[in-house]
Amino acid sequence: MKVLELAPQVYVSGQVFEEDLKLAAKQNVRSIVNNRPDNETVGQPRSADLAKVAEELGMTFVHFPLESRRISPETATAFAELCAGLERPLLIFSASGVRSTKIWEMSE
C-alpha cells in the first residue's frame, strides 16, 4: 500500500484491503474514510466488510462514497465537517487515491 501525507496526520492511499487495515492499526491510524462506492470494480472489498475489520482493530471507519468525476462544493464542505470530527491519524482512500486527494484539497 502506497501512502502519501496530505497534511499533518492525514494520509491518502489507493484501495485498502484487510491486511492494509492491520498495518494501518500498527501505525496507530485512528480513523479511515473510504471514498469508493461499493461494487465500483470486480474484486473490490465491500465497505461493510472493511468497516468490521477496522472496528475490530480499534479504528473508526466511515464510508463516504464519491463519484469519480463529480465533487461539488457542498460535498467538499460535508467531507470537511466529517474529517474535522475524526480522530487522527486519518487515512483516506479511493481506487487510486486521486479522488480522495481531490476532495481533501477542495475541503481545505
N, C-alpha and C positions, 0 to 999 in steps of 0.2 A: 504494500500500500504506500503510494507516494503522498506525502503530506506537505502542504505549504502553509506558512504562517501569514494570515491576513492582517492581524492586529495582535497586540499582546494577549496571549492566552486564547486566541481564536484561530482555528486551523481549518483547512479545506482539503478534501480528497475526492477521488473518484469513488465508485461503488465500494462499499464495505461489505464484508461477509462476517460470519460468526467469529472466525479466527482473528479478524481485524479488530472486532469489538473486544476480544480478550486482550489483545496487545494494547489497545487504547486504555483499557482499565488499568493495566500495569503501568501505563504512563500517566496515571492519575486524571485522565479525562473524566469530567463530571457530567457533561451533557452532550447529546448527539442530536443533530437535526438532519432528517432525511428529506431532501428536496425532490426526490423521484416519485412520480406516480407509480402505484403498483401496476404490474403487467406491462411495463414500458418495453421490455425486451424479454426474450426467452431466457430462462435460467437465472433471472434476477430474483434475489430473495424477497419474500414478502415483508413489508414493513412490520406487520404484527409479529412475525417470527423474530425479526431483529430486535424489536422492542422488548420481547420477552427475555431474550438473552441479555440485552443491555441492563434491564431492570434487575435480573439475577446477579449481575456484576456490580450493582450499586450505582448505575448511571441513569440519568433521566434521558428518555428517548422521545422525540417529538417528530411526528410525520407532518411536514409542511410541503405538500407536493406542488410543483410548478410546471407549467408548460414551458418547453424549452425556448420558445420564440416570443412569448408574451409575459412580460413582468411589468405590471402597471405601478405607478407611483403609490397607489393605495395598498397594493400588495407589499411593496417595499416597506411602507410605514408599518403595516401589520407584522412583517417579519422583524423589523427593528424592535418593536414592542415585545414580541416574543423573546427575542435574544436578550433583551435587557433584563428579563426575569429569570434567565437561566444561569446556573452556577458555572463558573469557569474552572478549568479549561473547557472550551467548547469546540467540538468537531462538527463541521457542516459538510454534507456530501451530496453529490449528484452523480450522474453517469460518469462524467469525466472530471467534474469539479468546476467546469466553466459556468454553469447555471448558478451554482452556489456562490461562486466568486462575484458574478454579476449582481445578484440580489444583495449580497453584503455591501458591495460598492454603492449601489443605489440607496441602501438604507443608511449609509453613513452620510 
